[in-house]
Amino acid sequence: MGCGSCGTGKPNGCKSNGGCSTGSCNRMNVHDWLRNLPIGDAESSCKIVEVSFSRGSRKEFFRNVSLQQFDKGEYVTVEGVSGFDVGEVSLTGELVRLQMKKKGVDEFNNEIKKILRRSGDKDLEFYRYNKSREQEALMRSRAIARQLKLEMKLIEVEFQADGKKATFFYTAEDRVDFREMIKIFASEFKVKVEMKQIGIRQEAAKVGGIGSCGRELCCSTWLSDFKSVTTTAARYQNLSINQTKLSGQCGRLKCCLNYELDTYLDALQHFPDNAESLETIKGNATLIKKDIFKNLMWYILPESNKQYPLSISRVKEIKRQNAQGIKVEALQPVELVSSKTKEVEHQFVELVGQISLRSLERGSKKRKDREREQRGTGNEGREQRGGDNRESREQRQGGGGNNQRGQQRPPQQKPPQQQRPPQQQKSNQPQGQRPPQQQRPPQQQRPPQQRPPQQKPPQKQPQDKKP
């Protein structure tokens, strides 16, 4: 993260106006909670000011010999190596004394450098120009070190504000003879060169990154001193010795393993010592872990994978019997009761995942039977109506032919009209079967029609033409 990702559009960082909750605008940011309190005696107040450089990666103390009052976040011009440097005020007031006491710096030491003035436009112009040279100088210095085949890794280059000095930070496993490289750097960059070796953890602090917890690295945000971390801290906390999970971005054990170590050590004082093995009739029970939250010790018997939780009082009693040469018959483990409350199942659940497939199949089967029954009833009525319409159509055709041709047709007996079965009879029929179709009455054959002989019209006789 950086000032460019705040989204506020301010060139100097969010200044508590954006979302940098971890202080990315100044990596080692400190909240001055005594800032708004009135000063009782101005003469007895602290005259030392803490100034940060390179976005908080380096902090130093400077004496305020002037009567000016500096606020946090202001740029000040301080004494440098044969020149001046520009830094940002990070802390003032009584909290500076606490920081000096923490780091072992004497407030009245004459070697503490002084603040010259509040930075002006010309100082800030020199500062920004030389800061823009750092990235190019870092790439060039790495190329020179590669040409000289030196076993070292250059991490960062920091230029002084006036451009008269450059500090090169590097890491190396063995001693490195960089006398030839310093000469090349001095002639290449025209500055006074200072080489400073740092550790791998300081490298991770300068580079920065995101830890496995999802937050920015502690060494990049607030952790200033590095304490040694051993695998013993992981064993006290019952953590598996897994190098991948216990290592940080720097490749060393995580610094956060020391955060809760004191709490575990205080809780383990109530547990008995030398209780790694208990003698029983079935064999020696071996201790596998200690639970400081439930005050239980877990043991396992030989040729068995079952774990037995024992209370602290029970372990002390077994150890006392073993000291007398008595082997216990049973460990008498503690019965663990789950503290989780059982979830009450609701009687009516409307979720689709809770409906069984059988209920769905049963409903679809009933719906299909109902549709089949309705379809059979509709076909029956349609067939009856079709038979009646066909008979009436035949009668009309027969009557019309006799009238046109003048032929008499023997009287035709009309079959009696069949009545529709009542609606109650439909329900008695079994489902899935159509009712029997009624037979059509036999149609009577019409006699062959005889056409009358056609008479030819009389022909006209030719008349005699007069001369």
Number of C-alpha atoms within 10 A of each C-alpha: 14 14 20 14 14 17 12 14 12 13 8 10 21 21 15 10 11 15 14 18 8 17 24 22 21 24 24 22 17 14 11 15 8 12 15 7 7 8 13 8 7 9 8 8 12 16 20 24 25 22 26 24 18 16 18 22 18 14 17 14 21 20 21 19 12 11 7 9 8 16 15 17 16 13 21 20 21 22 16 16 11 10 13 17 26 28 25 22 20 25 24 21 19 17 19 20 20 11 14 16 12 9 10 9 13 12 17 10 9 9 9 16 16 19 22 18 16 15 19 11 8 8 18 19 14 16 20 12 14 18 17 11 15 16 13 10 20 17 13 15 21 16 12 14 17 13 10 12 9 15 14 18 15 19 18 17 21 21 24 22 25 20 21 19 21 23 16 19 21 18 18 15 10 8 8 11 10 14 8 10 16 16 12 15 20 15 10 12 17 13 16 19 19 15 14 11 16 13 14 17 18 21 20 19 22 20 13 18 16 13 13 11 7 8 11 17 21 21 22 26 21 17 13 14 8 10 8 9 15 14 15 13 18 18 12 15 19 15 15 11 12 10 12 9 12 18 14 18 17 14 13 15 19 18 20 12 17 15 9 11 15 12 12 15 14 10 13 17 9 11 19 14 9 8 15 14 16 22 21 17 12 13 15 16 21 17 18 14 17 19 16 18 8 8 16 21 24 17 22 18 20 11 8 7 8 9 16 19 21 19 17 14 13 16 17 15 12 20 21 12 14 15 11 9 10 14 18 18 11 10 19 12 16 12 9 7 6 7 6 6 6 7 6 6 7 7 6 7 10 9 7 7 8 9 11 9 10 9 10 10 11 10 11 12 11 11 11 10 13 13 11 15 17 10 13 16 14 10 13 16 12 10 12 16 11 10 14 13 10 10 15 11 10 11 12 10 10 13 12 10 14 13 11 8 12 9 12 11 14 8 6 11 7 10 11 7 7 9 7 10 9 7 9 8 8 15 9 8 11 10 13 13 10 16 13 7 10 11 7 11 11 7 10 8 6 10 8 6 12 8 9 7 6 6 6 6 6 6 6 6 6 6 6 6 5 4 3
